[in-house]
Amino acid sequence: MNNELNSFVKDISQQYIFLLKDWIPADSSIAIAVENAYVYFHSGHQSIHLEIGQQVLPGSIADQVLQTQKKTDAILDNSLFDTPYYGIGYPIYIQNKPAALVIVLPSSFTAKRAEPFQFLTGKQEEEWNPVAINKISHIESLQKKTWFYVEGDQYKTSITLKELQLRLPSYFIRIHRSYIVNIHFIKKMARDLTSNFIVTLIDGSELPVSQSYLNDLRSALEF
């Protein structure tokens, strides 16, 4: 990006921040992408990993806006952030070039937008069963499908883990890219022979804890 465009983008971006700060949370982040690369980034959260010049990832909010030139919103996973976030993208133009303005709102904002689930409806063979949330021991993402477990029975749901993480009660903890666990069903936590952290449930199920989620588990259970 040449110096003239760089200066122009910076001026325009500061104007957007000034206009948006009255209605978005203070710890929100703002990014602008032009021609498949990020040209501006204002961080409102210390764990965000985004740099000027970084390419827009396929399927991301910025990519969808650039491709469709339409407003797009979605829940983001933790590939760029420590926890899921809610992002909104708007089509704009910078010096007659299609661009995307992306606002990333903190997870606390998203949680306020929707009440926690009280039950999940799961499919088992050709039946659909509503199950109270507190009876679910853990939830798993496997082969692009989501499953939850109740007293050894497995049920399938169409809701993704990243959506569930924002709508489940606080006693559900994300411990791995593929697992969310109900802490009331945890029997013990320990490292295995290879020093990987493992959670053992009351029914004997063993679930891995990834390093990126270990601190969340420690904070929740204070150990």
C-alpha positions in Angstrom: 0.0 0.0 0.0 1.5 3.3 -1.0 2.0 6.2 1.4 -0.9 8.2 0.0 -3.4 5.4 0.4 -1.9 4.5 3.8 -2.5 8.1 5.1 -6.0 8.1 3.6 -6.9 4.8 5.2 -5.7 6.0 8.6 -7.7 9.2 8.4 -10.9 7.4 7.3 -10.4 4.7 10.0 -10.0 7.3 12.7 -13.3 8.8 11.6 -15.0 5.4 11.8 -13.7 4.9 15.3 -15.0 8.3 16.4 -18.4 7.6 14.9 -18.7 4.1 16.3 -17.3 4.6 19.8 -20.7 5.9 21.1 -22.5 2.6 20.4 -20.0 -0.2 20.5 -18.3 -1.5 23.7 -14.9 0.1 24.5 -13.1 -3.2 24.2 -14.3 -3.8 20.6 -11.9 -4.0 17.7 -12.1 -2.5 14.3 -10.4 -3.8 11.1 -10.5 -2.6 7.5 -9.6 -4.8 4.6 -8.9 -3.7 1.0 -8.2 -6.1 -1.9 -7.9 -9.2 0.3 -5.5 -7.7 2.8 -6.0 -5.8 6.1 -4.9 -2.2 5.8 -6.0 -1.0 9.3 -6.5 -2.5 12.7 -7.5 -0.9 16.0 -7.3 -3.4 18.9 -9.7 -3.2 21.8 -8.6 -6.5 23.2 -5.2 -7.6 24.2 -5.4 -11.2 22.9 -6.2 -10.3 19.3 -3.7 -11.5 16.7 -4.0 -9.4 13.5 -1.4 -7.5 11.6 -1.4 -4.8 8.9 -0.8 -6.6 5.5 -2.1 -9.9 6.8 -4.2 -11.7 4.1 -7.9 -12.0 4.6 -8.7 -15.7 5.4 -11.2 -17.5 3.1 -14.6 -17.7 4.7 -13.9 -15.0 7.2 -16.3 -12.1 7.7 -14.1 -9.7 5.8 -13.8 -12.2 2.9 -17.6 -12.6 2.8 -18.1 -8.9 2.7 -15.5 -8.4 -0.1 -17.1 -11.2 -2.1 -20.8 -10.3 -1.7 -20.6 -6.6 -0.9 -23.3 -7.2 1.7 -23.4 -6.7 5.5 -22.4 -10.0 7.2 -22.4 -11.0 10.8 -21.2 -14.2 12.4 -19.8 -15.8 15.6 -16.0 -16.2 15.3 -14.1 -19.1 16.7 -10.8 -18.7 18.6 -8.4 -18.9 15.6 -7.7 -15.1 16.1 -9.0 -14.7 19.6 -8.9 -16.6 23.0 -12.6 -17.0 23.1 -15.5 -16.8 20.5 -16.4 -13.3 19.4 -19.2 -11.7 17.5 -18.2 -9.9 14.3 -20.1 -7.6 12.0 -18.8 -6.7 8.5 -19.9 -3.8 6.4 -19.1 -3.1 2.7 -17.4 0.3 2.2 -15.2 1.9 -0.5 -11.8 3.4 -0.1 -10.5 5.4 -3.1 -13.1 3.6 -5.2 -11.8 0.2 -4.1 -14.1 -2.3 -2.5 -13.3 -2.7 1.2 -14.7 -4.4 4.3 -15.1 -2.7 7.7 -15.2 -5.3 10.4 -16.3 -4.7 14.0 -15.4 -7.4 16.5 -17.4 -7.3 19.7 -16.3 -9.0 22.9 -18.0 -12.3 23.9 -19.6 -10.6 26.9 -21.6 -8.5 24.4 -22.8 -11.6 22.5 -23.8 -13.4 25.7 -26.1 -10.5 26.6 -27.8 -10.8 23.2 -29.2 -14.2 23.9 -30.4 -16.1 27.0 -28.5 -19.3 27.9 -30.0 -22.6 26.6 -32.3 -24.3 29.1 -32.4 -27.5 27.0 -31.0 -29.0 23.8 -33.0 -31.1 21.4 -30.9 -34.0 20.1 -31.6 -36.6 17.4 -31.1 -40.3 18.1 -31.9 -42.5 15.2 -35.2 -41.1 13.9 -36.3 -39.5 17.2 -35.8 -36.0 18.5 -35.4 -35.7 22.3 -35.4 -32.4 24.3 -32.8 -32.8 27.1 -32.4 -30.5 30.1 -29.0 -28.7 29.9 -27.9 -29.8 33.4 -28.2 -33.5 32.5 -25.6 -33.2 29.7 -22.1 -34.4 30.7 -20.2 -33.2 27.7 -20.4 -32.0 24.1 -18.2 -33.1 21.3 -17.5 -32.0 17.7 -16.7 -35.0 15.5 -16.5 -35.2 11.8 -18.1 -31.8 11.4 -21.1 -32.8 13.5 -22.0 -31.9 17.1 -22.9 -34.6 19.7 -23.9 -34.3 23.3 -23.9 -37.1 25.9 -26.5 -38.0 28.6 -26.0 -41.0 30.9 -24.0 -42.8 28.1 -26.5 -42.0 25.3 -25.3 -39.9 22.3 -27.4 -37.3 20.6 -26.8 -35.2 17.6 -27.5 -31.5 17.4 -27.2 -29.0 14.5 -25.7 -26.3 16.8 -21.9 -25.8 16.6 -19.6 -25.8 19.6 -18.7 -22.1 19.1 -22.4 -21.2 19.2 -23.0 -23.4 22.2 -20.1 -21.9 24.0 -21.9 -18.5 23.9 -25.3 -19.9 25.0 -24.5 -22.5 27.6 -24.6 -21.8 31.4 -21.3 -20.9 33.1 -20.8 -24.4 34.5 -20.0 -25.6 30.9 -16.3 -25.1 30.1 -14.6 -25.3 26.7 -11.5 -27.5 27.3 -10.5 -28.4 23.7 -11.3 -27.5 20.1 -13.5 -30.6 20.1 -14.9 -30.6 23.6 -17.1 -28.7 26.1 -17.6 -30.3 29.5 -20.1 -29.8 32.3 -17.9 -29.3 35.4 -20.5 -31.1 37.6 -19.6 -34.3 35.8 -15.9 -34.0 36.3 -14.4 -36.7 38.6 -10.7 -35.7 38.4 -8.1 -33.9 36.4 -4.5 -35.1 35.9 -1.6 -35.3 33.5 -1.1 -38.6 31.5 2.2 -40.3 30.9 3.0 -37.9 28.0 2.2 -34.9 30.3 -1.0 -34.0 28.4 -3.8 -32.8 30.7 -6.8 -35.2 30.9 -10.2 -34.7 32.4 -11.9 -37.8 33.7 -15.7 -37.8 34.0 -17.9 -39.6 36.5 -18.8 -42.3 33.9 -15.1 -42.9 33.2 -14.9 -41.0 29.9 -11.5 -39.3 29.4 -11.3 -36.0 27.6 -8.1 -34.1 26.5 -7.5 -30.5 27.6 -5.6 -28.4 25.1 -3.0 -25.9 26.2 -5.0 -23.0 24.9 -8.0 -23.8 27.1 -6.1 -25.0 30.2 -6.1 -21.6 31.9 -9.9 -21.3 31.5 -10.3 -24.6 33.2 -7.9 -23.7 36.0 -9.8 -20.4 36.6 -13.2 -22.0 36.6 -12.2 -24.8 39.1 -9.5 -22.8 41.0 -6.7 -25.3 40.9 
